[in-house]
Amino acid sequence: MCNPGRIAALLTSASIILVGAVAAFALAAVLAGSWWTSGGNALIAAVTAVALAVALGFVNAAMLEAANCLSGPCAGFGSRVYGALVALSITVSALIAATVVAAFTASIPYAGIGVAIAMGISAAAAGIALAVVSSTLLPALEDCLVASTGATAYDAVAIQRVVGTVAGVILVAFGLQAGLGFAGPTPVG
């Protein structure tokens, strides 16, 4: 039976872990600017890869739960949620791969610019998928089920709408910043 509440609860866990991973990436980026502080970055990247793998587990569990929504009165909405979760799973997997590569280059200051760009693209894509499924697709599935079956609204969907959208925006912002090399404005003159 299609249960948007379960999907939302699983995505909330994934969203929180993804924001924690972004915070760890930001710390590693700051530490990467010096030979004196970059030594711990390999450990940060390795721990982050494990955290991302846990987040991927939650995303995949949500995807399996969404497979229950591919039939019934709201199958169209269910297929959109399922498709967005497939995209989220793929982009988080790409982010994990880039993080594993980063674990080998993270202790070398200024190394791994290509890895940072790959991480940025993956994070931005994951953020877009997470924000879309959280802010639009999952609430639309819930609305359809409430209207067609008389089911009650799920609090978890309302929570994930906020948590997932904010987490998605954070991931996109991180992705753009990582793609730009964590560069800030340069003073002129």
Protein Blocks (a to p, Z undefined) as FASTA:
>chain_A
ZZfklmmmmmmmmmmmmmmmmmmmmmmmmmmmpfklmmmmmmmmmmmmmmmmmmmmmmmm
mmmmmmmmmgcjklmmmmmmmmmmmmmmmmmmmmmmmmmmmmmmmmpghihklmmmmmmm
mmmmmmmmmmmmmmmmmmmmmmmmmmmnopacdfklmmmmmmmmmmmmmmmmmmmmmmno
opacddeZZ
